[in-house]
Amino acid sequence: IREGDPLEIFVDREGEVILKKYSPIGELGDFAQEYADSLYDAIGHINLIADRDNIIAVAGAPKKEFMNKAIGAAVEKVMEDRKAVVINNPKEHKYCKECLTEDDECKFTAEVIAPIIAEGDPIGAVIICTKSPDVKMTDLELKLAETAAGFLAKQMEQ
């Protein structure tokens, strides 16, 4: 939890107060999952949708591998910069220098990350990615990720 982050306050049956970080995009969980599934059906690449901290929707990959897992440094950087990015060589890309896993291998061979910006604030990201070494992301995947991010942002603003 960072300073200024919104919190939800709950009280359990025993009267204990529970603080939980508020995730506005979390409200879109089912909707985000349906969008990720549709995107996967159309292009066949792994699709992940994240809020500011965790992956909230997965299509094209085992859910247990990604669902509710923390986002990487590259996704944080894209949200911070508020600009979509295509990463076709993670080992060389400046955003990925910090996020190499323990065994020095990136999980993906190529990816597109587009920030979800609602009311001027980054609230999440759409990630289209692949583990196939011979696949490169193109402007098509970039536009699809940006379109998905824009659509989800508009849903949040309603």
C-alpha positions as CSV (number, residue, x, y, z in Angstrom):
1,I,0.0,0.0,0.0
2,R,1.4,3.3,-1.1
3,E,0.7,6.7,0.4
4,G,-2.5,8.2,-1.0
5,D,-3.9,4.8,-2.1
6,P,-7.6,4.5,-1.6
7,L,-8.7,1.8,1.0
8,E,-11.8,-0.2,1.6
9,I,-12.8,-0.7,5.3
10,F,-14.6,-3.8,6.4
11,V,-15.7,-5.1,9.8
12,D,-15.8,-8.9,10.4
13,R,-18.2,-10.8,12.7
14,E,-15.8,-10.4,15.7
15,G,-15.7,-6.7,15.2
16,E,-12.1,-6.6,13.8
17,V,-11.5,-3.9,11.3
18,I,-10.0,-5.0,7.9
19,L,-8.3,-2.6,5.6
20,K,-8.1,-3.6,1.9
21,K,-6.6,-1.7,-0.9
22,Y,-9.4,-0.4,-3.2
23,S,-9.1,-1.5,-6.8
24,P,-11.5,0.4,-9.1
25,I,-10.9,-2.0,-12.0
26,G,-11.5,-5.0,-9.6
27,E,-15.2,-4.1,-10.1
28,L,-14.8,-5.0,-13.7
29,G,-13.4,-8.5,-12.9
30,D,-16.0,-10.5,-14.8
31,F,-16.2,-8.0,-17.6
32,A,-12.4,-7.8,-17.9
33,Q,-12.3,-11.7,-18.1
34,E,-14.9,-11.7,-20.9
35,Y,-12.9,-9.1,-22.8
36,A,-9.6,-11.1,-22.3
37,D,-11.4,-14.3,-23.5
38,S,-12.7,-12.5,-26.6
39,L,-9.3,-11.0,-27.4
40,Y,-7.7,-14.5,-27.0
41,D,-10.3,-16.0,-29.3
42,A,-9.5,-13.4,-32.0
43,I,-5.7,-13.4,-31.9
44,G,-4.6,-16.5,-30.1
45,H,-2.1,-14.8,-27.9
46,I,-2.0,-14.9,-24.1
47,N,-4.0,-11.9,-22.7
48,L,-3.7,-10.5,-19.2
49,I,-5.6,-7.6,-17.6
50,A,-4.2,-6.1,-14.5
51,D,-5.2,-3.5,-11.9
52,R,-2.4,-1.4,-10.3
53,D,-1.0,-4.3,-8.4
54,N,-2.2,-7.7,-9.6
55,I,-3.4,-9.7,-12.6
56,I,-7.3,-9.8,-12.5
57,A,-8.0,-11.6,-15.8
58,V,-6.2,-14.3,-17.8
59,A,-7.0,-15.9,-21.2
60,G,-4.8,-18.3,-23.1
61,A,-2.7,-19.4,-20.2
62,P,-3.2,-21.4,-17.0
63,K,-5.1,-19.1,-14.5
64,K,-3.1,-20.4,-11.6
65,E,0.1,-19.3,-13.2
66,F,-0.9,-15.6,-13.5
67,M,-4.2,-14.9,-11.7
68,N,-3.8,-12.6,-8.6
69,K,-0.1,-12.5,-9.1
70,A,1.8,-9.2,-8.7
71,I,2.5,-7.2,-11.9
72,G,6.1,-6.8,-13.0
73,A,8.3,-3.7,-13.2
74,A,7.7,-3.3,-16.9
75,V,3.9,-3.1,-16.4
76,E,4.4,-0.6,-13.6
77,K,6.7,1.5,-15.8
78,V,4.1,1.5,-18.7
79,M,1.4,2.7,-16.3
80,E,3.7,5.4,-14.9
81,D,4.6,6.6,-18.4
82,R,1.0,6.3,-19.5
83,K,2.1,5.1,-23.0
84,A,1.7,1.7,-24.6
85,V,4.8,-0.2,-25.5
86,V,5.8,-3.2,-27.7
87,I,8.5,-5.4,-26.3
88,N,9.8,-7.9,-28.8
89,N,13.1,-8.6,-27.1
90,P,12.6,-8.6,-23.3
91,K,16.2,-9.3,-22.5
92,E,17.3,-6.1,-24.3
93,H,14.3,-3.8,-23.5
94,K,14.9,-1.0,-20.9
95,Y,11.6,-1.7,-19.1
96,C,12.5,-5.4,-18.6
97,K,16.0,-4.9,-17.1
98,E,14.5,-4.9,-13.6
99,C,11.9,-7.7,-14.0
100,L,14.1,-10.7,-15.0
101,T,13.0,-13.7,-13.0
102,E,15.3,-15.6,-10.6
103,D,16.6,-17.9,-13.4
104,D,17.3,-14.8,-15.6
105,E,14.6,-15.8,-18.0
106,C,11.6,-13.6,-18.9
107,K,8.3,-15.4,-18.9
108,F,7.4,-14.0,-22.3
109,T,9.4,-13.8,-25.6
110,A,7.3,-10.8,-26.8
111,E,4.6,-8.6,-25.3
112,V,2.5,-5.5,-25.7
113,I,1.5,-3.5,-22.6
114,A,-1.2,-0.8,-22.8
115,P,-2.1,1.3,-19.7
116,I,-5.8,1.7,-18.7
117,I,-6.2,5.4,-18.0
118,A,-9.5,6.5,-16.4
119,E,-10.1,10.1,-15.5
120,G,-6.4,10.9,-16.1
121,D,-5.1,8.2,-13.7
122,P,-3.5,4.9,-14.6
123,I,-5.7,2.2,-13.0
124,G,-4.4,-0.9,-14.8
125,A,-3.0,-2.5,-18.0
126,V,-3.9,-4.8,-20.8
127,I,-1.0,-7.2,-21.7
128,I,-0.9,-9.2,-24.9
129,C,2.0,-11.7,-24.8
130,T,3.5,-14.9,-26.1
131,K,5.9,-17.6,-25.0
132,S,6.6,-18.6,-28.6
133,P,10.2,-17.7,-29.6
134,D,9.3,-17.1,-33.3
135,V,6.4,-14.7,-32.7
136,K,6.9,-10.9,-32.7
137,M,4.3,-8.4,-31.6
138,T,3.2,-5.9,-34.3
139,D,1.1,-2.7,-34.6
140,L,-2.0,-4.9,-34.8
141,E,-1.4,-6.2,-31.3
142,L,-0.5,-2.7,-30.1
143,K,-3.8,-1.3,-31.5
144,L,-5.8,-4.2,-30.0
145,A,-4.3,-3.6,-26.6
146,E,-4.8,0.1,-26.8
147,T,-8.4,-0.4,-27.9
148,A,-9.1,-2.8,-25.0
149,A,-7.5,-0.4,-22.5
150,G,-9.5,2.5,-23.9
151,F,-12.7,0.5,-23.7
152,L,-12.1,-0.7,-20.1
153,A,-11.2,2.9,-19.1
154,K,-14.5,4.2,-20.5
155,Q,-16.4,1.4,-18.6
156,M,-14.8,2.6,-15.4
157,E,-15.7,6.2,-16.0
158,Q,-19.4,5.5,-16.3
